[in-house]
Amino acid sequence: MDPERIDFSYTVFWTRQVRGWDAARRAAVRAALHPVLTGQEFVNNAFSRQYTVPGLDDQAYAGASLLALEKVLAAFDSE
């Protein structure tokens, strides 16, 4: 599958989710997300749900999904 289409799909998903969060939740998730993305074991994979983010929820996510979440959070914070 095309990496741009994957990124687009994850970006749309996270935009819908983050729209309902207040600034405090966005900041908390962004802070918890950073160590996951910068960890030595992190891989930008499209579909293998192997990463959890403390405080986000109890689900595991693919690396590409979490990178899209980071992008969406940055966009919301820049507004």
C-alpha positions in Angstrom: 0.0 0.0 0.0 1.1 3.5 -0.7 2.8 5.3 2.3 1.0 8.6 1.5 -2.4 6.9 1.6 -1.5 5.2 4.8 -0.4 8.5 6.3 -3.6 10.2 5.0 -5.8 7.6 6.5 -4.2 7.8 9.9 -4.1 11.6 9.8 -7.9 11.7 9.2 -8.5 9.2 12.0 -6.4 11.1 14.5 -7.9 14.5 13.5 -11.3 13.2 14.3 -10.2 11.9 17.6 -8.1 15.0 18.7 -10.9 17.4 17.8 -12.7 16.3 20.9 -9.8 16.7 23.2 -9.0 19.8 25.3 -5.6 21.4 25.4 -4.6 19.5 28.6 -5.4 16.1 27.1 -3.5 17.0 23.9 -0.5 18.1 25.9 -0.6 15.0 28.1 -0.8 12.6 25.1 1.9 14.5 23.3 4.2 14.2 26.3 3.5 10.5 26.6 3.9 9.9 22.9 7.4 11.4 22.6 9.3 8.6 24.5 7.5 6.0 22.4 8.5 7.7 19.1 12.1 8.2 20.2 12.6 4.7 21.6 15.3 2.6 20.0 12.8 -0.1 19.2 10.4 2.2 17.4 9.8 1.4 13.7 7.6 3.3 11.3 5.5 0.3 10.3 2.2 0.6 8.5 0.0 -2.0 10.2 1.7 -4.0 13.0 0.1 -2.7 16.2 2.9 -3.0 18.6 3.1 0.4 20.5 1.1 1.7 23.3 1.0 5.2 24.7 0.4 5.6 28.4 -2.7 7.7 29.0 -4.0 7.4 25.4 -6.0 4.2 25.8 -5.5 0.5 26.1 -5.0 -0.2 22.4 -1.7 -0.8 20.6 -0.9 1.2 17.4 1.3 0.9 14.4 4.3 3.2 14.1 2.8 5.1 11.2 -0.4 5.7 13.2 1.6 7.3 16.0 3.6 9.5 13.7 0.3 10.7 12.2 -0.9 11.4 15.8 2.2 13.4 16.5 1.6 15.5 13.3 -2.0 16.1 14.2 -1.2 17.2 17.8 1.5 19.6 16.5 -1.0 21.1 14.1 -3.6 21.6 16.9 -1.0 23.1 19.1 0.1 25.6 16.5 -3.4 27.1 16.2 
